[in-house]
Amino acid sequence: MSIDELFTIAVEEKASDLHLVVGMPPILRIDGNLKPMEGREVLSGKVAEELVYSILTPAQKALYIKDRELDLSYELKNLSRFRVNLHWEKDNVGMVARVISKKIPTMKDIQMPEIVFDFLGMDQGLVIITGPTGCGKSTTLAAMVDHINTNKSKNIITLEDPIEFVFKPKKSIVKQRQLTTDMLSFDNALIHVLRQDPNVIMVGEMRDIDTIAATITLAETGHLVLATLHTHNAAQTIDRIIDIFPPYQQQQIRLQLSITLKGIVSQRLIPKIGGGRIAAREILVNTAAIANLIRENKIAQIRTVLQTSASEGMVTMDQTLADLFKSSLITKETAQAHMLNPEMLD
């Protein structure tokens, strides 16, 4: 059993992730559910080490042993790419590999609402994709970047950890920079990116105060910035961004965000009737009313504006889930399990 064989099975089974855990057989996540690989033996510590170390260079192996964590990308030529996280568990090696399709989906493939196409037509501002781990944020970002790449002549710079989808330049230049190999940190790369003549900047994750501050400043200085954040809805996203700053800075950030923010797409992947999963999305558009609520720190009122602004392209998660249920794409139970107000379907 080689690591490439396991990766190949993961792709063939249409898994989203492959887990290696000592004391268990290799495990796949398929349609959100964990499933042991059929016919595979329980992994011993020695076998798990051999599998994991087989994809590492000597320098990567030394770093992994020293830091006890390592993120990297791995590619099976002509098949797929993988975003790999290595860690330790009970003093044994552990691995989770996310399967990254070789084919970058289009915006239509992932059924992105028309208003998001409008976001990508803008020359500057901040567009944030949010959601829990494994909800397709990276895939959505890739579709957005490739839409610009296909339709516009821009200089697109991506900052990633690690590089996932690989873009082929079409009408645009696409420069992909990976943490540790191409840049030392996100915030350091964001400081220097202004000298690289960018039009569009993709930030893989706004993970700390320095990265968030630099991202907002870039959106303010005439660039379109696409970024992700681990939050569950639009209002929580705005709260998270503001709350990470010390109190004396928060009013300034509210003002900057009210000006630079173009939209927020919050998404989840929901089990679909008949198998597979479908994206449910909440869309916030930064209209004058939303910008005013951000400036005045009335974030709690954003949900009300979302509910009543369909004509502006906005939609709440509950409204999307109700529509998916009415279209017979998901069950009532699934819809209600993910709703803030499940009684709306009673």
HELIX and SHEET records of a PDB file:
HELIX    1   1 ILE A    3  GLU A   12  1                                  10    
HELIX    2   2 GLY A   45  TYR A   53  1                                   9    
HELIX    3   3 PRO A   58  ASP A   67  1                                  10    
HELIX    4   4 GLU A  114  LEU A  120  1                                   7    
HELIX    5   5 LYS A  137  ASN A  151  1                                  15    
HELIX    6   6 PHE A  186  HIS A  192  1                                   7    
HELIX    7   7 VAL A  193  GLN A  196  5                                   4    
HELIX    8   8 ILE A  209  GLU A  220  1                                  12    
HELIX    9   9 ALA A  234  ASP A  243  1                                  10    
HELIX   10  10 PRO A  247  THR A  260  1                                  14    
HELIX   11  11 ALA A  288  ARG A  295  1                                   8    
HELIX   12  12 ILE A  299  GLN A  301  5                                   3    
HELIX   13  13 ILE A  302  GLN A  307  1                                   6    
HELIX   14  14 ALA A  310  GLU A  312  5                                   3    
HELIX   15  15 MET A  317  LYS A  326  1                                  10    
HELIX   16  16 LYS A  332  ALA A  337  1                                   6    
HELIX   17  17 PRO A  342  LEU A  345  5                                   4    
SHEET    1   A 6 ASN A  33  PRO A  36  0                                        
SHEET    2   A 6 ILE A  27  ILE A  30 -1                                        
SHEET    3   A 6 ASP A  17  VAL A  21 -1                                        
SHEET    4   A 6 ASN A  92  SER A 101 -1                                        
SHEET    5   A 6 SER A  80  GLU A  89 -1                                        
SHEET    6   A 6 GLU A  69  LEU A  76 -1                                        
SHEET    1   B 7 ILE A 173  GLN A 178  0                                        
SHEET    2   B 7 ASN A 155  GLU A 160  1                                        
SHEET    3   B 7 VAL A 200  VAL A 203  1                                        
SHEET    4   B 7 LEU A 224  LEU A 229  1                                        
SHEET    5   B 7 GLY A 125  THR A 130  1                                        
SHEET    6   B 7 LEU A 261  PRO A 271  1                                        
SHEET    7   B 7 ARG A 277  VAL A 285 -1                                        
END                                                                             
